[in-house]
Amino acid sequence: ALARALTLGKFPDEARAALEERTAADAGPEVWTDLIGLDMNGMDLQRADRNLQLALKAHPEDARLQMLRSVLDLAMGKGDSAAALAQINQALKDADASPELRELGEILSRHGSPGADRAELTRELAILTTRRPTFFTAWRLLISAYMEDGRVIEAAAAGRAAAAAMPNDPRTLRLATEAIAGARLFPEALSTAESWRRVARDDRAEASLAVAQLRATLGQPEEGLIILEPMREAIIAQAEANPQMLTTYAGLLAATGRSREADALLRDSAGADASWALRYITIAEAMTGRPSDARAWLDQCAALVERRAEAAAPLGAQWRALAAATEEPADFAQAARWLSKAVQERPTALTLVALADCQAAAGDATGAEASYRQALTLREDPIAMNNFAGMLAKVRPGDDEARRLATRAIALARAAKVPPDSLARFIDTLGFAELRAGRHAEAIAAFDEALTLDPLLADSAVGKAEALLGKGDKAGAEASLRSLGEKNLRLSRDLAERVQAIRDSLTAGRI
């Protein structure tokens, strides 16, 4: 089915017209299969889902349509991915499949079944995409597998590579946008989404949505609303078919001071349906610039979904986003409370790292250490190692475990080919560990490397000033602070306090 869809994809408009004419005439399952495959190849998953529901209603026992149900669930992030991969493998054994599809089928036959080695699956998919860089289906499966395993840095690197290989393919740019945003590399994700919007031409709705979302994430909700406001009537009319569009629009309304309008758009649906309740929760992130409003919204959410176990993780995520903006320990504690419930339901590495970060920021170092260690028993995650190293350096200065963890995290980040500004943050953590251990020369070397990669990294500029002061180089420390001031960077509360401590030391030394 997928092989035929790829063939039809060479002439998508003509193929769609012919197929839709045949489905309207009570066609057999093979016609539906081709039409749905064409939808999926064009990454129009919502239309594929609608067509598949119609097809299964007409042909509920057809094995091919049942297989496509699993394939589509995988593409939409639903259902059992291992079972879906096994179903894909059956489709790819089609005798008419192209060589690259046959090769993919062989990989899935070895590693796509339940209980198979996931590391081998991603390794072989990565090799396949290197050999066949324009093979979109392999990229999609590779990135999906990375994301499902919580390997967001590798997923972003794969998305970046796919976009470089196929820079004019809207499907690929969409995939890359999602992967890069999943790693929280939002400026890069916005740039990729804008490229996607430029090349989409005929159907720009999904790309416009992505750009608007990322604008809001980067603190530019007005610009995001400008993109979606002309589409308001269509967004509301298509809410059931495209709920994310309405959710994003409501979030932009809330972010620009129109939260009552946002509530009016979503509340009735949120009270009646679990999926809409979860979407309602996400609106809080749009209000992080008005903390009291965001807290009130999240309190409403808690009452709305208190009996829904699946709401714990998204509620925790929204409290965490608010806490990151306010830097208030009480907000981090609320995030940790909900994330703890989520971990009890499903202890994934990503959720455990988020929980640990919040526990550390709330002052619960013991709980944070336990959560980081539990995350690292699940897999060797560079973000977990990096954040754990930073916390250890803060609460146990001189503990060599912090340096070991930071060094290993850097090695993993380099292997994943993260962007320079992201790599700089890993190196900064090593510098902080060296600084806290009193190894000032090593700290300065690390901070210098980080600042070479990202000259705007305030953490490293402050750390370097502290290390220079620790060595007795007051002139160097003053120069580092001057450089920081010239860049006019926003400092976190912790960094601002550290800068003030350096200035106090320098002033005291002159008295």
ChimeraX attribute file (.defattr): number of C-alpha atoms within 10 A of each C-alpha:
attribute: neighborCount
match mode: 1-to-1
recipient: residues
	/A:1	23
	/A:2	23
	/A:3	21
	/A:4	17
	/A:5	21
	/A:6	20
	/A:7	15
	/A:8	19
	/A:9	19
	/A:10	11
	/A:11	11
	/A:12	18
	/A:13	12
	/A:14	11
	/A:15	18
	/A:16	18
	/A:17	11
	/A:18	13
	/A:19	20
	/A:20	15
	/A:21	12
	/A:22	15
	/A:23	18
	/A:24	8
	/A:25	9
	/A:26	12
	/A:27	15
	/A:28	14
	/A:29	20
	/A:30	15
	/A:31	17
	/A:32	26
	/A:33	24
	/A:34	22
	/A:35	29
	/A:36	29
	/A:37	27
	/A:38	28
	/A:39	21
	/A:40	24
	/A:41	20
	/A:42	17
	/A:43	18
	/A:44	16
	/A:45	18
	/A:46	15
	/A:47	16
	/A:48	24
	/A:49	20
	/A:50	12
	/A:51	19
	/A:52	22
	/A:53	15
	/A:54	14
	/A:55	24
	/A:56	16
	/A:57	10
	/A:58	15
	/A:59	16
	/A:60	13
	/A:61	11
	/A:62	14
	/A:63	11
	/A:64	17
	/A:65	22
	/A:66	17
	/A:67	21
	/A:68	24
	/A:69	20
	/A:70	22
	/A:71	26
	/A:72	23
	/A:73	17
	/A:74	21
	/A:75	18
	/A:76	14
	/A:77	13
	/A:78	12
	/A:79	15
	/A:80	12
	/A:81	21
	/A:82	20
	/A:83	17
	/A:84	23
	/A:85	23
	/A:86	22
	/A:87	22
	/A:88	24
	/A:89	24
	/A:90	15
	/A:91	21
	/A:92	24
	/A:93	17
	/A:94	16
	/A:95	9
	/A:96	12
	/A:97	19
	/A:98	15
	/A:99	9
	/A:100	18
	/A:101	21
	/A:102	19
	/A:103	17
	/A:104	22
	/A:105	23
	/A:106	15
	/A:107	18
	/A:108	23
	/A:109	19
	/A:110	14
	/A:111	22
	/A:112	24
	/A:113	18
	/A:114	14
	/A:115	8
	/A:116	14
	/A:117	12
	/A:118	16
	/A:119	13
	/A:120	14
	/A:121	19
	/A:122	20
	/A:123	11
	/A:124	16
	/A:125	23
	/A:126	19
	/A:127	12
	/A:128	19
	/A:129	22
	/A:130	16
	/A:131	11
	/A:132	14
	/A:133	18
	/A:134	17
	/A:135	19
	/A:136	19
	/A:137	16
	/A:138	22
	/A:139	27
	/A:140	23
	/A:141	19
	/A:142	24
	/A:143	27
	/A:144	22
	/A:145	21
	/A:146	22
	/A:147	20
	/A:148	14
	/A:149	18
	/A:150	19
	/A:151	23
	/A:152	23
	/A:153	27
	/A:154	23
	/A:155	30
	/A:156	30
	/A:157	20
	/A:158	26
	/A:159	26
	/A:160	25
	/A:161	18
	/A:162	26
	/A:163	26
	/A:164	15
	/A:165	18
	/A:166	16
	/A:167	17
	/A:168	15
	/A:169	18
	/A:170	24
	/A:171	22
	/A:172	27
	/A:173	28
	/A:174	24
	/A:175	26
	/A:176	30
	/A:177	30
	/A:178	21
	/A:179	27
	/A:180	26
	/A:181	21
	/A:182	18
	/A:183	18
	/A:184	15
	/A:185	18
	/A:186	17
	/A:187	15
	/A:188	17
	/A:189	26
	/A:190	22
	/A:191	14
	/A:192	27
	/A:193	30
	/A:194	21
	/A:195	21
	/A:196	29
	/A:197	23
	/A:198	14
	/A:199	18
	/A:200	20
	/A:201	11
	/A:202	7
	/A:203	12
	/A:204	15
	/A:205	17
	/A:206	18
	/A:207	24
	/A:208	21
	/A:209	22
	/A:210	27
	/A:211	26
	/A:212	28
	/A:213	24
	/A:214	24
	/A:215	21
	/A:216	22
	/A:217	17
	/A:218	12
	/A:219	14
	/A:220	16
	/A:221	23
	/A:222	15
	/A:223	14
	/A:224	24
	/A:225	25
	/A:226	12
	/A:227	17
	/A:228	21
	/A:229	13
	/A:230	10
	/A:231	14
	/A:232	14
	/A:233	9
	/A:234	12
	/A:235	22
	/A:236	16
	/A:237	11
	/A:238	13
	/A:239	15
	/A:240	12
	/A:241	13
	/A:242	15
	/A:243	16
	/A:244	17
	/A:245	26
	/A:246	24
	/A:247	24
	/A:248	25
	/A:249	28
	/A:250	26
	/A:251	28
	/A:252	31
	/A:253	24
	/A:254	23
	/A:255	26
	/A:256	16
	/A:257	14
	/A:258	13
	/A:259	22
	/A:260	11
	/A:261	13
	/A:262	22
	/A:263	18
	/A:264	11
	/A:265	18
	/A:266	19
	/A:267	14
	/A:268	12
	/A:269	15
	/A:270	20
	/A:271	15
	/A:272	11
	/A:273	10
	/A:274	16
	/A:275	14
	/A:276	19
	/A:277	21
	/A:278	21
	/A:279	22
	/A:280	27
	/A:281	25
	/A:282	21
	/A:283	28
	/A:284	27
	/A:285	25
	/A:286	27
	/A:287	24
	/A:288	22
	/A:289	15
	/A:290	15
	/A:291	17
	/A:292	11
	/A:293	16
	/A:294	23
	/A:295	18
	/A:296	12
	/A:297	20
	/A:298	23
	/A:299	13
	/A:300	14
	/A:301	22
	/A:302	17
	/A:303	9
	/A:304	20
	/A:305	20
	/A:306	12
	/A:307	10
	/A:308	12
	/A:309	12
	/A:310	17
	/A:311	24
	/A:312	24
	/A:313	24
	/A:314	18
	/A:315	26
	/A:316	28
	/A:317	21
	/A:318	24
	/A:319	29
	/A:320	26
	/A:321	20
	/A:322	26
	/A:323	23
	/A:324	17
	/A:325	16
	/A:326	18
	/A:327	17
	/A:328	14
	/A:329	18
	/A:330	15
	/A:331	23
	/A:332	26
	/A:333	23
	/A:334	20
	/A:335	29
	/A:336	30
	/A:337	18
	/A:338	22
	/A:339	30
	/A:340	23
	/A:341	18
	/A:342	23
	/A:343	18
	/A:344	11
	/A:345	13
	/A:346	13
	/A:347	17
	/A:348	18
	/A:349	24
	/A:350	18
	/A:351	21
	/A:352	27
	/A:353	25
	/A:354	24
	/A:355	32
	/A:356	31
	/A:357	26
	/A:358	29
	/A:359	26
	/A:360	24
	/A:361	22
	/A:362	21
	/A:363	14
	/A:364	16
	/A:365	19
	/A:366	12
	/A:367	16
	/A:368	26
	/A:369	19
	/A:370	12
	/A:371	27
	/A:372	24
	/A:373	16
	/A:374	18
	/A:375	24
	/A:376	17
	/A:377	11
	/A:378	13
	/A:379	14
	/A:380	15
	/A:381	23
	/A:382	23
	/A:383	20
	/A:384	27
	/A:385	26
	/A:386	26
	/A:387	23
	/A:388	27
	/A:389	28
	/A:390	24
	/A:391	23
	/A:392	23
	/A:393	25
	/A:394	17
	/A:395	13
	/A:396	15
	/A:397	17
	/A:398	18
	/A:399	17
	/A:400	15
	/A:401	15
	/A:402	28
	/A:403	23
	/A:404	15
	/A:405	22
	/A:406	30
	/A:407	21
	/A:408	18
	/A:409	26
	/A:410	24
	/A:411	15
	/A:412	20
	/A:413	23
	/A:414	14
	/A:415	10
	/A:416	19
	/A:417	17
	/A:418	19
	/A:419	17
	/A:420	13
	/A:421	17
	/A:422	16
	/A:423	21
	/A:424	26
	/A:425	21
	/A:426	28
	/A:427	28
	/A:428	30
	/A:429	32
	/A:430	30
	/A:431	32
	/A:432	32
	/A:433	33
	/A:434	28
	/A:435	26
	/A:436	24
	/A:437	19
	/A:438	16
	/A:439	17
	/A:440	22
	/A:441	17
	/A:442	17
	/A:443	28
	/A:444	25
	/A:445	16
	/A:446	26
	/A:447	31
	/A:448	21
	/A:449	18
	/A:450	28
	/A:451	22
	/A:452	14
	/A:453	18
	/A:454	17
	/A:455	16
	/A:456	16
	/A:457	20
	/A:458	22
	/A:459	22
	/A:460	29
	/A:461	26
	/A:462	22
	/A:463	28
	/A:464	29
	/A:465	27
	/A:466	29
	/A:467	28
	/A:468	23
	/A:469	19
	/A:470	16
	/A:471	16
	/A:472	11
	/A:473	13
	/A:474	18
	/A:475	13
	/A:476	17
	/A:477	25
	/A:478	18
	/A:479	13
	/A:480	19
	/A:481	20
	/A:482	13
	/A:483	12
	/A:484	22
	/A:485	12
	/A:486	8
	/A:487	12
	/A:488	10
	/A:489	11
	/A:490	10
	/A:491	14
	/A:492	15
	/A:493	12
	/A:494	10
	/A:495	16
	/A:496	13
	/A:497	12
	/A:498	17
	/A:499	20
	/A:500	11
	/A:501	13
	/A:502	20
	/A:503	15
	/A:504	11
	/A:505	13
	/A:506	16
	/A:507	10
	/A:508	9
	/A:509	9
	/A:510	6
	/A:511	5
